[in-house]
Amino acid sequence: MADALGAGRVDAVATFNPTLTLLKKETWATKENSILSTSSIYTENFCITGMQDYATKHPETIKKVLRALIKAETFGASAPSGSAASCCRLHKSG
């Protein structure tokens, strides 16, 4: 991608990490080019599904799962570096 940008074969690209980080490290990013980074352009939506029978029989469990997801989203938004570190520890990849 950096080669295509540097050679002028493309005028712009839309990308995500890790490609974005790699582009920032390339000499391309130090030229007269710009990298626009904003959280308001793209958002992600996740669909959570479950078996109706299970949800009907275990409504409190469903509520707990949803509360945990909302709490995790709030933590991630309020402390991005802390939430990333937590994920790395959980997945032993950091």
N, C-alpha and C positions, 0 to 999 in steps of 0.2 A: 504494500500500500504506500509506504514512504517513497519507494522508487517511482510509482505512478504519479504521485504528487510532485516529486522533485523534477521529473521529466516533463511535466505539464500535460500528461495524458488525461488527467482528470483535474477539474477545478476545485472540487470539494469532496469530502467523504463524511459519512455519519458512522461513527463506530463507538464501541464500548471497550472496557478493559478486558484483557490486558493490551489490546492493540493501541488504545489511546496512550497508555503509559509508554509503550515502545516508541510511538511517534514522538512523544515529548523528548525522549532520549536521543532521537535521530538528529542529525545536523539540520534536517529540514525545518525543525521547529525553531531554530535560531535565525533563520533567514527572515524575509519580509512577510512571512506567513503568520497566520493567527490560528489559535486553537480556542474555539468557543466552548466553554463548559458551563452548563447551567442545569439546575435540577428541575426547571420548569418546562423543559422541552419534552422529555419522555417520562412517562410513568409506567409502572407495571401493575397489572391486576392479576390476582391469583384467585382461582376458583377452588373452594374447599367443598368436597363432596363426601357423602357418607351414606350408608345404607339406611333407608327410612325406618326399617324395623329396629335397628340399633339405636338410632336417634330418638325414636319414640320410647324405647325401653330405658334409655339412659340420658335423659335430658340434662341432668346436672353435670354429667361428664362432658357433654357437648358444650355447655356453658363455660366450664372450666377451660376447655381447649380454646374456645373463642376469646376468653379473657386473657389467656396466656399469649395468644397471638397479638392481641391489641397491646398488651404490656410490652412485648418484645418490639413491636413496631414503634411504640413511644420511646423506648430506651434507645433504639437504633437512631431515631431522629434527633434525640436530645444529646446523645453521646456517641457519635459515629466511630471515633477511634476506640472507645471502650467496648462498644458492641463488636467491632471487628476483632479486637483482641480476644474477647470471649469466644467468638466463633472459632478462631484459630486454636484456642486451648481445647475446646470441645472436640474438634476434628483433628487435633494434634498435627496441624499443617503449618503452624506459624512459628 
